[in-house]
């Protein structure tokens, strides 16, 4: 119980710091990395919730969030590559 509470606190801190990076930028690549980090922090928090409660209903949500974050990063990376070349 204590370990999951500490983990939730760390995920909240990571999300707050990531929101600062998302807000400040300065480039599109920085914002995309921040958004990716925010999505994975959310997935980690959901994973911690699953461990804490034993309710596995959110496991497919974690998988979908991870896939959306990965695919979104690929799409933005390719867009940035097209613009810069």
PEQUIZI-V419964 format. One line per field, one symbol per residue. ss: DSSP state (A for helix, B for strand, O for the rest). psi: psi as a letter, one per 30 degrees, with the letter a starting at -180 (. if undefined). burial: # if it has 24 or more other ideal C-beta (glycine too) atoms within 12 Angstrom, else .. Layout:
ss: ???
psi: ???
burial: ???
This chain:
ss: OAAAAAAAAAAAAAAAAAAAAAAAOOOAAAAAAAAAAAAAAAAAAAAAAAAAAOOAAAAAAAAAAAAAAAAAAAAAAAAAAAAAO
psi: eeeeeeeeeeeeeeeeeeeeeeefbfleeeeeeeeeeeeeeeeeeeeeeeeefgjgffeeeeeeeeeeeeeeeeeeeeeeeeef.
burial: .......#..#..##..#..##........##.################............#..#...#...#..#.........
